[in-house]
Amino acid sequence: MDRYRPWSDLPVELLSPIADQLALIELLSFRGTCKGFRSASTEASAKNGSETPWLIFHKDDSSECVIYNQHNSKAYKRNIPELQGAICLASYEGWLLLSKDETIFFFSPFSLAKIALPNFPNNQIDGLVGAFSHVPTSPQCIVSVISSIDETYVEVHTISKGENVWTRYKTPKRFSLKTTIVGATFDHENETFYYMDSGDSTLTFSVKDKVWKPYHIVNVEATSKDIELLPYRCKTRMFRDIIENIKKHEKAGLEDDEHVVVCGLTNNDVRPRPMVYCNEIVDVSPLKSRVRRAVWIQPRFFEADPNQHW
């Protein structure tokens, strides 16, 4: 008599290495096979999959989202209630920093893992831009949220893993960012947050020294070789450059009366320096009265203990 062992009975030591090599969509299918496959893939993150960031489109009044893989122009629909009415402040390593109903929390849209943060002291969420240093499950994670108070000052709120209260820092605006804040990122080597405006200014804040420094961005090819280089590269029109291709294939279901508000990301997989996609607002006009939100995200999968607290 022939004997065989069902796939569902394979030992974890065989299943886990398989799961570790799967790209995101394949990993999600793998996890849906049975409890054994799901348990064996607890540590899998799909990090060996596509390095090209994906896009998630969502509306303020709906939980139905479109996930767009620009590498192969494929789109997937998924119901994600946490994104309904949410505003994305930052995207990094497959985690989103979201604001919703006067709360701020981390969210992994592919695993639906959620980690709440302490109450944010500023109720004005529109216009905020965030960044975080590590994934929120890391004990080293630091969160930074920057905003313009008025024409005079810029303020930053930070909070580190394990803290219960945000810390506020303020600096005169005349020494720093001149226009709309469009991006933020973290440099691990210098333990410093970088904040970018839509012009040629960058402001830094050292986590270690609590020191602000303003910078004026210039073209390095036209200047001395001794000039200080940014620890990242920056894309300011990434979404604008591909939107026509998205519309052409009708992947995102964008409607004629919608403009798009895009949250950028930091992609550390790019070498030799990380790539920062800046925030964008695209197709704004009096005829486009409704907003479609989009966020760049790396296709990663993360589980978090339901009882895990910040």
N, C-alpha and C positions, 0 to 999 in steps of 0.2 A: 504494500500500500504506500502510495506517495504521501509524504508528510510535508507540510509547508507551514510557515508561521505568518499570520496576518500582519500587515503593515502596522496596524494599531498596537501590536504587541512587541514591536521592536524596542530594544533597550534604549534608555536615555543617552548612554554613551555613544550610540550610533546616530541618533536623531539630532542631538544638539549640534554637532559639527555641520550637518546638512543645513539646519536652520540658520546657522551663522553665515552661510555663503549665499543666502537668498536675497534677491532684491525685494523692494517693499511689497509690491502687489503679490508676488509669489509667497512672501512670508505671511501675509494676511490670509492667503488661501491655505497655506500649510497649517496655520494656527486654527483654522476653522474645520480641519479634518476630524479631530477627536480630542478628548481630554489629554491623552498621552502626548500628542503632537504639540498641544498648547503648552503643557507643562515643560516639555523639552525645549521650547523656544523662548522661555522666560527672559533669558539674557540676550537674545538676538536683537539687533538694532537695524538691520538692512544697510549697514554702513558700507558694505561691499557692492552696493548697487550703484545707481546713477549719481554722479557728482554734480550734475546739472540741476539747479534748483527748480522746483515745481511752483505752480501758482494755485492758490485756493481762492475761488470767487464766491462771495456770499452777499446776501441782501440784509438790510437792517430788519425787515419784517418777515423773514423766512428762515427756516432751519435747513433748507435744501441748498447744498453747496456743490460746486463743480470743481473738481481737482484736475488740473491740466498739466500733463507731462510734456513740456516743450521739446524734449529731446526726440520723441517719436510722434509728437502731435496727437497724442491720445488723451481723451478726457473721461473722467469717471464721476458719476453722481453719487453723493452720499448725504445722508441726513445727519447734521451735526448741530443739535440744539444749543450747545454752548456758544456757537458763533452768531446766533441770531441776536441782533442788537449789540454785538460786541465791537469794540474798536481795538485794533492791534497796535501795540506800542513798540514791539520789537520781535524779531525772529532770529533764532540762532540754534544750530545743531538739531533742527526738527522740533524745537519747543517754541511756543508763542507766549509772549507776555501780553495779556488781554485786560481790557477794562470793560466792565459791564455792571450796570445797576449800582454804580458808586463803589464797586469793589475792583481790586486788581489781583489777578491770579495767573499762574503758569498753566499752559494747556498743550497737550500733545494730541493733535487732531486725528492721528492714525491709530493710536491706542486708546484715546479718550481719557488718558490720565490727567488729573487735575491737582494742582498744589496751590492752596490759598495763601495769600500774603496778608500781613497786618493792614489794617485800615490806612488808606492813603490820605494824607492831611489836606490835599487840595481837591475840591469837588469839581473843578474845571478840568475836564479830561481832554476836550478838543484842543489840538495844538501841542499836546505832550508828545515827546519822543523819548524812547527808552533804549536801554542796552543792558545786557547782563554778561558777566565774565565767564561763567561756566554753566553747564546744565544745572537745573534747579535741584537735582538729587545730590549734587556734589556739596560737600561741606565748605568748599571754597567759593561758592556762588555769591556774587555781589551784584545788586541791582541798582541801576541809576536811571532816574527820570528827570529830564530837563524841560524847562518851559520859560517863556518870556513873561515876566510879571506885568510889565508895561514897557514904555519906551525907554525906561531908565535902567532897569535891572533884569538880569537873567538869574534864575534859581535852579538848583539841582537838589533833588531828594535822593538819598542813598539808603540802602539797607543790606546788611550782610546776613548770611545764613545763621539762624538761631536768634537773631535780634527780634524784638517785639515792636520797636518804634522806628520810624523813618527819621533820618537826620537831614536837616535843611542847611544848604550853603547858598550864599548869594554873592554876585559880583556885578559891578557896574557894566552896563551894556556897551558903553562907548569904547571900552577896551576889548570888546570881544566880538560877538556875532552881530552882523549888520543887517541881515535879511532873515527870511523864514528859515527856521531850523528844519533840515531835511534828512538828517541821519545821525547815528551815534554808533560807536563801537568801542571795544576794549582791547588794549595792548597788554598782553600778559607779561612781556619782558620788563616793561616799565611800570606795570600796575597802574595804568592810566586810562581814563575814559577820554575819548575824542568825540567832539560834537561839531557837526558841519552845518553851514548855512547854504543857501542856494546861490551865493556869490562866491567869493574867493577867501572866505574867512573860516578858520577852525579854532575852537576853544578846547583846551585840555584841562582835566582835573585829576590830580594825583591822589589816588586812594591812600597811599602811604604817607605823603607829606601834607595832604589837604591844601595843595597849592594850585592856583589857576594860572594858565598861560595862554595868551592869544597868539595866533599865527596868521600870517598872510600867505596864501597859496600862490606860487608862481610856477611857470613852466621850467622844469629843471634843465631842459635842453638849451634854454636861452640864458642860463645863469652859470655861475661858478660851480665847479665840481665839488666844492667844499660845503655846498648848501645842505642843510639837514633834510633828510628824506622822511616822508610819512611812513609809518610801519604797516600801511595797507594801501591798496589801490581802490579807486572809487569809480562807480558807474552812475551817471546822473540821469540817463535816459533809457535805461534798460527795458522797461515796460513799453515806453513810447515807441521804441524801435521794433517791437514784435507785435504790437496790437493789431496791425493790419492783417498779419498772418493769422492771428487768432480769429478775427472777424471773418476772414475769408473762409475758414473751415467751420465757422459757426460753433466753435468748441465751447465757448463760455456762455452762450445764450445772451450776449449783450444786446440790449434793446436800444432803439433809436433815441429815446429821451433820457438815457443814462450817461452820466460821466463816471469816471473810475478814480477812486482814491486808493492808492497803492502803498502798502507798508513794505519797506525794504528789508534787507537782512545782511548779516555778516557770514561769508562763506570761507571758513578756514581751510578747506580742502584745496584751495587754489595756491599754487606756489609760483614765485618764492615768497609772495606776501599775500595775506588774506584779501579777498575782494568784498567791498561794501557796495551793496545796491542801495541807492538813496530812495527816500519816499518820493512819490509823484502824485500829481493830480492831472488827469488826462481827459481831453475832450470837454472841457468846461465851456459852456455857452448858455445864454438865456433859454435856449430850446431844450437843454438837457437838465431838467429840474430834479431828476431822481439820481440817487447815488448807488453805484455798485462797488462794493469793497473787494479789494484783492490783496493778497499777501504772498510774498515770496517765501518759500520754505524748502529746506532740505528734506528729501524723502527718508526720514528716519523713524524708527519705532522705539518707543520707550514705555516701559511699565513702571508704575509707582505704587507703593503700598497705599491702599485706600485710607489708612490711618496716619499716613505721613504728614507731618506738619512742618511748616517753615521754621 
